[in-house]
Amino acid sequence: MTNKTTTKCPDCNYEFSIDESTTQCFCQKCGKVLRIENEVITTGLSKMEKYNKSLKSWKKTSFVIALITLICDIVVLTSDIDISVFFLFIGIAFGIFGPVAIAITEPDGSNIKNSGLRKPNRVINWLKYLLVFLLLGVIAFSVSTITYSINRA
Ligand SMILES: [Zn+2]
């Protein structure tokens, strides 16, 4: 037999009873997720959910930065000088600041209890992403070489 306790939704003030051992439930009136920690009720996302959310958008943004860099690299290596100067500037800017921005904005989940996540090492990650961007340059170079040989044939 579990003990029941009364809880009050902080959002809509609806009162209802839950098991004393419950740590998470839905408000029976407004449907909000309620978290119960040491008898304190909070609504909204947990730290882990927030971390996962920011990780997702960080990955998306990083992918877009890498994609823009790759496209610029390919355009610079394959097209006429007139167009490529513009893309050269963007390519250089993204090539230099892209890895820095990605490394700096990587979400830190190390303050979440029991998550097993470690604090990201910004410098090592920066070097890692720099390497990825160098690889993008190599890919762009390969693509342009293939395009060039196809055009000549
Ligand atoms: Zn409610």
Residues whose N, C-alpha, C, O or C-beta is under 5 A from the ligand:
A	BS01	ZN	C9 D11 C12 Y14 C27 K29 C30 G31
